[in-house]
Amino acid sequence: MTSFYHSTRSSADPVTSKQAILAGIAPDGGLYVTDALGGTTLALEGVCDQTFHETARLVLGTLLPDFSAEELASCVEGAYGPQWDAASVCPVTPLGDDWLLELYHGPTCAFKDVALQMLPRLMSAARSGAGDRRVMIVTATSGDTGKAALEGFSGVAGTGVTVFYPEGKVSDVQRLQMVTQDGDNVAVCAVRGTFDDCQGEVKRIFADRALAERLDGRGIVLSSANSINVGRLAPQVTYYFDSYAQLVRAGAAKLGDEVTFCVPTGNFGDVLAGYFARRMGLPVRRLVVASNANDVLTDFLTTGTYDRRREFHKTISPSMDILVSSNLERLLYYASDGDCELVSSLMADLAEKGAYTVPERVMDEIRSVFSCGRASDDETRATIRSTWDELGVLIDPHTAVAKHVLDALPADGSARVCLSTASPYKFSADVLAALGEKVEGMSGFACMDALERLTGTVAPSQLSRLRERAELHDDVCDRAGMGAFVEAACERVLG
Ligand SMILES: *Cc1c(COP(=O)(O)O)cnc(C)c1O
């Protein structure tokens, strides 16, 4: 029971959820999965009477069974405390005939806070009693993950965090969020290159044996806060149950009614958490995967072939600009009834050829739950504008991708929830432009102010107060310098 998780590529060598969280990825390159998912139905009636915090304890207790109830209670208390500017943590609000699940009320104004406020606490609880090696978290970011990881891990004892972002390729506000981060245990560095350069080099650093040995000699181990970590996936399951409970309490659904969720998707972590919720007993009619111009998932769900050999598009929903959706590997495992051999061979095809084709029986299972759709940048802008003009709701470009896709689906009588993954003020310039305003030559803060004036809404103070904060991190390096930066950061912040 406690050795609960094993790799998607082999059921040998099971580990506890604590071990899975500390390791991040399985030694064979697979992702950790549990076979207990189907056998653990949560009592819905109870969930509908519960607070977000109670539901979080229940969900985490089910998915991470070797943590004690006391450990989880204290993790939940700390992760979803006063750093959230909504008392209910992830509120559900009306969106015309549909509903908006607002996941952006955390400290960095993006949905990644739901998981990254929790992961450091789970890691600390997992480490206590497991020796006293210190951990350096190393992360590459295209914008949102970096700040959420800095905020989550800042000040955590025995842990450091290093973030690399591509110089000139994140929004003004996203850059400021990172370079103004305080805390004695954080390091931030811009890289002359793309996000893929950052990500590729971080992967190489994790595989660098000589570096690992040098760090080991100083009692330090490298780890990742990537969205493939079970400790990031599990907390996201909570808001599917909690939002369902909110719909029932609002009278928008009756207990037991099926609900459809539409999810702006990049790495497939968020929508996979919805699939977990469904397997744990939540009445989910459809999970809708919404993509931007990087529509590799739309093509996959339509054709059964995943093909990453395509042009990469830079869009106004940058957190979804991704060609390899890592968490899809977990869906392949579950949809094939745990066929590790099949998953291994598909992943080998992806590595060798850049593409794989999934057998029809597995695609049938996937298509029985998942729908899909895409939105171009123009469609995304038009949706931001119409949602504001017609419904008076201001949404960010990622949320607008999902809203566009949801609007294109035929109504099926079920209550429909659009997941809202970031505050519109994180992308003020693009949102302002979508509303028809001129933004050329304006700074991020000028756009923020203009957006407030135009809409009469208020920017979250976490973002508007960035202008008062000092820029603390000005390091820039080439891809080749990232390894040395990590080693120096270990010396500087972990001693
Ligand atoms: C990360 C992110 C996404 C994509 O989520 P995945 O779990 O990677 O599919 C969508 N929107 C925003 C704002 C994000 O930061």
The ligand as a Gaussian input file, in Angstrom:
#p B3LYP/6-31G(d) Opt

LIG

0 1
 C        1.337000      26.581000     -17.279000
 C        0.160000      27.320000     -17.777000
 C       -0.799000      26.700000     -18.609000
 C       -0.662000      25.278000     -19.106000
 O       -0.842000      24.302000     -18.080000
 P       -0.319000      22.805000     -18.282000
 O       -0.513000      22.137000     -16.974000
 O        1.130000      22.922000     -18.654000
 O       -1.126000      22.191000     -19.371000
 C       -1.904000      27.439000     -19.003000
 N       -2.044000      28.735000     -18.632000
 C       -1.139000      29.355000     -17.841000
 C       -1.351000      30.787000     -17.487000
 C       -0.012000      28.668000     -17.371000
 O        0.881000      29.310000     -16.598000

